[in-house]
Amino acid sequence: MLSERRDMPAARRFFRRALGNNGVPDRIVIDKSGANLAGLEAVNVILKFTETGQTINILQVKYLNNILEQDHRFIKRITGRMLGFKAFHSASATLEGIEAAHMIRKGQFDTNSLNAFQQFAQLAA
């Protein structure tokens, strides 16, 4: 659905800027947003005729953002009070630690009858 703020030209500008900074990916997964789809299709037309002829495979999953947001809201809760990270490696290490602790809490590791602290210490070693 296109609206006053989520229109095709805005989506096309966003994707062109993102592709300019990060390169052209093989595929992009988006939700069922009409603006994102229209913007990516416009970018695909531009890519097809200007560069190597490579196009981006567009995968749409309804309510994708809701699933991602629900799983990562614990990270937002912890990092929301922070002023930000000074360096990429410190941000990466901090987020990996937070996600590992959350995965242990959710029971996504093979426990081997260890408690959460023992599992975390075993991963850190």
GUMI-647938 format. One record per residue (C-alpha): residue number from 1; residue in one letter; x, y, z. Coordinates in Angstrom, 1 decimal. Example, Ala and Ser with C-alpha at 12.3 -4.5 7.8 and 13.67 -1.06 7.14 Angstrom:
BEGIN
r pos->1 | code->A | u->12.3 | v->-4.5 | w->7.8
r pos->2 | code->S | u->13.7 | v->-1.1 | w->7.1
END
This chain:
BEGIN
r pos->1 | code->M | u->0.0 | v->0.0 | w->0.0
r pos->2 | code->L | u->1.5 | v->3.3 | w->-1.0
r pos->3 | code->S | u->0.9 | v->6.3 | w->1.2
r pos->4 | code->E | u->2.1 | v->9.9 | w->1.4
r pos->5 | code->R | u->5.3 | v->8.9 | w->3.2
r pos->6 | code->R | u->5.8 | v->5.4 | w->1.9
r pos->7 | code->D | u->5.8 | v->6.0 | w->-1.8
r pos->8 | code->M | u->7.8 | v->4.4 | w->-4.6
r pos->9 | code->P | u->10.2 | v->7.3 | w->-5.2
r pos->10 | code->A | u->11.1 | v->7.3 | w->-1.5
r pos->11 | code->A | u->11.6 | v->3.5 | w->-1.5
r pos->12 | code->R | u->13.7 | v->3.7 | w->-4.7
r pos->13 | code->R | u->15.9 | v->6.4 | w->-3.2
r pos->14 | code->F | u->16.4 | v->4.3 | w->0.0
r pos->15 | code->F | u->17.4 | v->1.2 | w->-1.9
r pos->16 | code->R | u->19.7 | v->3.0 | w->-4.3
r pos->17 | code->R | u->21.5 | v->4.6 | w->-1.4
r pos->18 | code->A | u->21.7 | v->1.3 | w->0.4
r pos->19 | code->L | u->23.0 | v->-0.5 | w->-2.6
r pos->20 | code->G | u->25.5 | v->2.2 | w->-3.2
r pos->21 | code->N | u->26.9 | v->1.8 | w->0.3
r pos->22 | code->N | u->26.7 | v->-2.0 | w->0.6
r pos->23 | code->G | u->26.8 | v->-3.4 | w->-2.9
r pos->24 | code->V | u->24.2 | v->-5.4 | w->-4.9
r pos->25 | code->P | u->23.0 | v->-8.5 | w->-3.0
r pos->26 | code->D | u->21.7 | v->-11.7 | w->-4.6
r pos->27 | code->R | u->18.3 | v->-11.4 | w->-2.9
r pos->28 | code->I | u->16.4 | v->-9.1 | w->-0.5
r pos->29 | code->V | u->13.6 | v->-10.4 | w->1.8
r pos->30 | code->I | u->10.9 | v->-7.8 | w->2.5
r pos->31 | code->D | u->7.4 | v->-7.8 | w->4.0
r pos->32 | code->K | u->4.3 | v->-7.3 | w->1.9
r pos->33 | code->S | u->4.8 | v->-3.5 | w->1.6
r pos->34 | code->G | u->3.8 | v->-2.2 | w->-1.8
r pos->35 | code->A | u->6.2 | v->0.7 | w->-1.6
r pos->36 | code->N | u->9.2 | v->-1.6 | w->-1.0
r pos->37 | code->L | u->8.2 | v->-3.9 | w->-3.8
r pos->38 | code->A | u->7.7 | v->-1.0 | w->-6.2
r pos->39 | code->G | u->11.0 | v->0.6 | w->-5.2
r pos->40 | code->L | u->12.9 | v->-2.7 | w->-5.6
r pos->41 | code->E | u->11.3 | v->-3.4 | w->-9.0
r pos->42 | code->A | u->12.3 | v->0.1 | w->-10.2
r pos->43 | code->V | u->15.9 | v->-0.5 | w->-8.9
r pos->44 | code->N | u->15.9 | v->-3.9 | w->-10.7
r pos->45 | code->V | u->15.0 | v->-2.1 | w->-14.0
r pos->46 | code->I | u->17.9 | v->0.3 | w->-13.5
r pos->47 | code->L | u->20.3 | v->-2.5 | w->-12.6
r pos->48 | code->K | u->19.3 | v->-4.5 | w->-15.6
r pos->49 | code->F | u->20.1 | v->-1.8 | w->-18.1
r pos->50 | code->T | u->23.0 | v->0.1 | w->-16.5
r pos->51 | code->E | u->25.4 | v->-2.4 | w->-14.8
r pos->52 | code->T | u->26.2 | v->-6.1 | w->-15.4
r pos->53 | code->G | u->22.6 | v->-7.1 | w->-16.0
r pos->54 | code->Q | u->22.4 | v->-8.6 | w->-12.5
r pos->55 | code->T | u->19.0 | v->-8.2 | w->-10.8
r pos->56 | code->I | u->18.0 | v->-8.7 | w->-7.2
r pos->57 | code->N | u->15.8 | v->-11.6 | w->-6.3
r pos->58 | code->I | u->12.9 | v->-10.2 | w->-4.3
r pos->59 | code->L | u->11.4 | v->-12.5 | w->-1.6
r pos->60 | code->Q | u->8.2 | v->-11.3 | w->0.2
r pos->61 | code->V | u->7.1 | v->-12.7 | w->3.5
r pos->62 | code->K | u->3.9 | v->-11.4 | w->5.1
r pos->63 | code->Y | u->4.5 | v->-10.0 | w->8.6
r pos->64 | code->L | u->8.2 | v->-10.6 | w->8.4
r pos->65 | code->N | u->9.0 | v->-7.4 | w->10.4
r pos->66 | code->N | u->6.7 | v->-8.5 | w->13.3
r pos->67 | code->I | u->8.7 | v->-11.8 | w->13.7
r pos->68 | code->L | u->12.1 | v->-10.1 | w->13.6
r pos->69 | code->E | u->10.9 | v->-7.3 | w->15.9
r pos->70 | code->Q | u->9.6 | v->-9.7 | w->18.5
r pos->71 | code->D | u->12.8 | v->-11.8 | w->18.5
r pos->72 | code->H | u->15.1 | v->-8.8 | w->18.8
r pos->73 | code->R | u->13.1 | v->-6.6 | w->21.2
r pos->74 | code->F | u->15.3 | v->-7.9 | w->24.1
r pos->75 | code->I | u->18.3 | v->-6.4 | w->22.4
r pos->76 | code->K | u->16.5 | v->-3.1 | w->21.9
r pos->77 | code->R | u->15.5 | v->-3.1 | w->25.6
r pos->78 | code->I | u->19.2 | v->-3.6 | w->26.7
r pos->79 | code->T | u->20.8 | v->-1.3 | w->24.1
r pos->80 | code->G | u->18.1 | v->1.4 | w->24.1
r pos->81 | code->R | u->19.6 | v->3.0 | w->27.2
r pos->82 | code->M | u->23.1 | v->3.1 | w->25.8
r pos->83 | code->L | u->24.5 | v->6.1 | w->24.0
r pos->84 | code->G | u->25.8 | v->4.0 | w->21.2
r pos->85 | code->F | u->28.9 | v->2.1 | w->20.3
r pos->86 | code->K | u->32.2 | v->3.7 | w->19.6
r pos->87 | code->A | u->33.6 | v->0.9 | w->17.4
r pos->88 | code->F | u->32.1 | v->-1.8 | w->15.2
r pos->89 | code->H | u->34.0 | v->-4.6 | w->17.0
r pos->90 | code->S | u->32.8 | v->-3.6 | w->20.4
r pos->91 | code->A | u->29.2 | v->-3.5 | w->19.1
r pos->92 | code->S | u->29.6 | v->-6.9 | w->17.5
r pos->93 | code->A | u->31.0 | v->-8.5 | w->20.6
r pos->94 | code->T | u->28.3 | v->-7.0 | w->22.8
r pos->95 | code->L | u->25.5 | v->-8.0 | w->20.6
r pos->96 | code->E | u->26.8 | v->-11.5 | w->20.2
r pos->97 | code->G | u->27.1 | v->-11.9 | w->24.0
r pos->98 | code->I | u->23.5 | v->-10.6 | w->24.4
r pos->99 | code->E | u->22.2 | v->-13.0 | w->21.8
r pos->100 | code->A | u->24.1 | v->-16.0 | w->23.2
r pos->101 | code->A | u->22.7 | v->-15.3 | w->26.7
r pos->102 | code->H | u->19.2 | v->-15.0 | w->25.2
r pos->103 | code->M | u->19.6 | v->-18.3 | w->23.3
r pos->104 | code->I | u->20.7 | v->-20.0 | w->26.5
r pos->105 | code->R | u->17.6 | v->-18.6 | w->28.3
r pos->106 | code->K | u->15.3 | v->-19.8 | w->25.5
r pos->107 | code->G | u->16.9 | v->-23.3 | w->25.7
r pos->108 | code->Q | u->18.3 | v->-23.3 | w->22.1
r pos->109 | code->F | u->21.6 | v->-24.9 | w->23.1
r pos->110 | code->D | u->22.1 | v->-28.6 | w->24.1
r pos->111 | code->T | u->22.0 | v->-28.3 | w->27.9
r pos->112 | code->N | u->23.8 | v->-31.5 | w->29.0
r pos->113 | code->S | u->22.2 | v->-30.9 | w->32.5
r pos->114 | code->L | u->24.1 | v->-27.6 | w->32.9
r pos->115 | code->N | u->22.5 | v->-24.5 | w->34.3
r pos->116 | code->A | u->22.5 | v->-21.2 | w->32.4
r pos->117 | code->F | u->25.7 | v->-19.8 | w->34.0
r pos->118 | code->Q | u->27.7 | v->-23.0 | w->33.3
r pos->119 | code->Q | u->26.5 | v->-23.0 | w->29.7
r pos->120 | code->F | u->27.6 | v->-19.4 | w->29.3
r pos->121 | code->A | u->31.0 | v->-20.0 | w->30.9
r pos->122 | code->Q | u->31.5 | v->-23.1 | w->28.7
r pos->123 | code->L | u->30.8 | v->-20.9 | w->25.6
r pos->124 | code->A | u->33.1 | v->-18.2 | w->26.8
r pos->125 | code->A | u->36.0 | v->-20.6 | w->27.3
END
